[in-house]
């Protein structure tokens, strides 16, 4: 029996990518539902999602009043999935840096694991970022692994799967880290609570359209939050 699965992405000015994203997810995985949480994008991303929703009946849109942050969008998506009795939740980026064809792998591994994370830095994974971004990301993840002493190679990608049936006494609202540190904090929490998890290799592609939303200050914030987690340990 197929599990009731929700695929979620957060959007802010992704008008150039969102139609291709939704089409690719739907064509490769027609049985899944798609949730878009948009932070009132100035480029009207939400209007395009609304139009697509008239043609594809398994698209859900939550339009928020203003830019409330990536971590809060993921928490709202988790609550939406629980409230609507989904069994699996898969989160990913809207800019097509994550390949929708790999969703089926997440579903497969979620059958026996509580948490699945797509890894660029394990054997079989690949990261096609520009050299500068790749260096920061690769060694940043290695540094996190060493500081937190966790058996995981990937902490910062949003391509993840949650088995909502098995993740008892867990909610993304429990994660205190904000912004992009939220992704690192989630992995830390999953590991510290001894939930079963597995990394699976993914290929990460640099976005072709639009601009990256990651401000440079996030690197400093991540370092601060990393050492806060270390002290908590």
PyMOL commands that set and color helices and strands:
alter all, ss='L'
color gray80, all
select helices_A, chain A and resi 15-28+45-53+70-83+100-110+131-148+172-174+181-192+217-232
alter helices_A, ss='H'
color red, helices_A
select strands_A, chain A and resi 5-11+33-38+59-63+88-91+115-119+126-128+160-163+197-201+203-205
alter strands_A, ss='S'
color yellow, strands_A
deselect
rebuild
show_as cartoon
